[in-house]
Amino acid sequence: MKIDWAALGSVFGVSLIVTVALVGLFTLGIVGLSKRESASAQGNTATLAVTGAYACFAACAAAVAYGIYLIVA
């Protein structure tokens, strides 16, 4: 059995980058929702922050769905 170390390293690198990107995207969504909480405490609205948060969560869900698709297909 021969291991293709270059391919293994490539898969590791891509998975690491995608994981960090998803965590960052999810964190941006959480920050957007926290802006809504602080804005509502001050009596303001944070429509842009909430829309951005929902977009971040939707992008996370799409990335997870695409990953599941890649595994199943």
C-alpha positions as MATLAB code, in Angstrom:
seq = 'MKIDWAALGSVFGVSLIVTVALVGLFTLGIVGLSKRESASAQGNTATLAVTGAYACFAACAAAVAYGIYLIVA';
ca = [
       0.000    0.000    0.000;
       1.364    3.391   -0.986;
       0.112    6.614    0.576;
      -0.095    9.701   -1.606;
       1.148   12.239    0.932;
       0.604   15.225   -1.356;
      -3.080   14.395   -1.767;
      -3.451   13.770    1.957;
      -1.842   17.126    2.736;
      -4.064   18.852    0.193;
      -7.208   17.405    1.754;
      -6.001   18.398    5.221;
      -5.233   21.953    4.090;
      -8.562   22.470    2.362;
     -10.520   21.044    5.273;
      -8.635   23.272    7.719;
      -9.297   26.402    5.653;
     -12.975   25.564    5.196;
     -13.395   24.853    8.906;
     -11.830   28.171    9.894;
     -13.980   29.986    7.317;
     -17.184   28.385    8.605;
     -16.336   29.228   12.207;
     -15.611   32.821   11.188;
     -18.855   33.071    9.231;
     -20.868   31.673   12.131;
     -19.123   34.112   14.480;
     -20.128   37.018   12.239;
     -23.718   35.808   12.451;
     -23.569   35.727   16.241;
     -22.064   39.230   16.307;
     -24.863   40.477   14.043;
     -27.485   39.076   16.366;
     -25.792   40.624   19.378;
     -25.917   44.000   17.621;
     -29.685   43.554   17.405;
     -29.864   42.980   21.139;
     -27.814   46.069   21.950;
     -29.763   48.189   19.454;
     -33.114   47.106   20.864;
     -31.886   47.966   24.363;
     -31.205   51.500   23.119;
     -34.540   51.730   21.293;
     -33.048   51.497   17.782;
     -33.321   48.919   15.035;
     -30.426   46.993   13.545;
     -31.979   45.778   10.313;
     -28.701   45.592    8.419;
     -26.990   43.649   11.200;
     -29.846   41.148   11.431;
     -29.975   40.706    7.658;
     -26.226   40.136    7.596;
     -26.497   37.633   10.448;
     -29.194   35.670    8.647;
     -27.100   35.726    5.465;
     -24.121   34.356    7.396;
     -26.221   31.572    8.887;
     -27.671   30.758    5.461;
     -24.165   30.576    3.988;
     -23.107   28.235    6.808;
     -26.113   26.005    6.180;
     -25.391   25.979    2.436;
     -21.755   25.021    3.029;
     -22.759   22.191    5.356;
     -25.373   20.969    2.885;
     -22.802   21.040    0.088;
     -20.376   19.058    2.237;
     -23.036   16.445    2.932;
     -23.802   16.337   -0.783;
     -20.127   15.708   -1.541;
     -19.986   12.890    0.989;
     -23.165   11.187   -0.252;
     -22.555   11.599   -3.994;
];
